[in-house]
Amino acid sequence: MNIISAETFFLWKEKQITKGGDNKSLDFLIDSLGGLSHKELNLLKIKSEKNINLKITLDLLESFWDKHLKYSIPIQYLSGISYWRDLKLEVSNKVLIPRAETELIVEIISGKFNNKREKITFVDLGTGSGAISIALALANPNWNGIAIDNDKNAV
């Protein structure tokens, strides 16, 4: 853990935003790599906490932020994490980052088969991160899923 003062942290954060990008992306980077959630960030603003703990140094966080800005690399690929629905998924640049629109697929399929006790087997071809299969399996515990991808690096 890296212990730094809240004042140092907020000065650092302000400096990063002046380079470009947006607060939401920087907050996601701080959450996924630094271990400080958006909620904790907001609480820091109103609490009189003197120190905070980060998983990595500010210098390392800054290097990831700079890569994001310079090369337009999505934060999800830099951190290896994507939040989607109620899931925290591991992702790499070998898969597409699950989008909010993809949630409709889960909703439509679950809606078509609304008998939760019915046993169904589904197949997710080209699963990538596995987001759809994981969400379907969690939403419908009696269902069996087969998720495959022809790229061994994707799954």
NORBELMO-V698015 format. One record per residue. N is the residue number from 1. RES is the residue in one small letter. PSI is psi as a letter, one per 30 degrees, with the letter a starting at -180 (NA if undefined). Layout:
N & RES & PSI
N & RES & PSI
This chain:
1 & m & k
2 & n & j
3 & i & k
4 & i & l
5 & s & k
6 & a & e
7 & e & e
8 & t & e
9 & f & e
10 & f & e
11 & l & e
12 & w & e
13 & k & e
14 & e & e
15 & k & e
16 & q & e
17 & i & e
18 & t & f
19 & k & f
20 & g & a
21 & g & a
22 & d & l
23 & n & e
24 & k & e
25 & s & e
26 & l & e
27 & d & e
28 & f & e
29 & l & e
30 & i & e
31 & d & e
32 & s & e
33 & l & e
34 & g & f
35 & g & g
36 & l & j
37 & s & l
38 & h & e
39 & k & e
40 & e & e
41 & l & e
42 & n & e
43 & l & e
44 & l & e
45 & k & f
46 & i & f
47 & k & l
48 & s & h
49 & e & k
50 & k & e
51 & n & l
52 & i & l
53 & n & k
54 & l & k
55 & k & e
56 & i & l
57 & t & l
58 & l & e
59 & d & e
60 & l & e
61 & l & e
62 & e & e
63 & s & e
64 & f & e
65 & w & e
66 & d & e
67 & k & e
68 & h & e
69 & l & e
70 & k & e
71 & y & g
72 & s & h
73 & i & k
74 & p & k
75 & i & e
76 & q & e
77 & y & e
78 & l & e
79 & s & f
80 & g & g
81 & i & k
82 & s & k
83 & y & k
84 & w & k
85 & r & b
86 & d & g
87 & l & l
88 & k & j
89 & l & k
90 & e & k
91 & v & l
92 & s & l
93 & n & g
94 & k & f
95 & v & l
96 & l & k
97 & i & k
98 & p & k
99 & r & l
100 & a & e
101 & e & f
102 & t & f
103 & e & f
104 & l & e
105 & i & e
106 & v & e
107 & e & e
108 & i & e
109 & i & e
110 & s & e
111 & g & e
112 & k & e
113 & f & i
114 & n & g
115 & n & j
116 & k & f
117 & r & f
118 & e & k
119 & k & k
120 & i & k
121 & t & k
122 & f & l
123 & v & k
124 & d & j
125 & l & k
126 & g & h
127 & t & f
128 & g & c
129 & s & f
130 & g & g
131 & a & e
132 & i & e
133 & s & e
134 & i & e
135 & a & e
136 & l & e
137 & a & e
138 & l & e
139 & a & f
140 & n & i
141 & p & f
142 & n & f
143 & w & k
144 & n & k
145 & g & k
146 & i & j
147 & a & k
148 & i & l
149 & d & k
150 & n & f
151 & d & j
152 & k & f
153 & n & f
154 & a & e
155 & v & NA
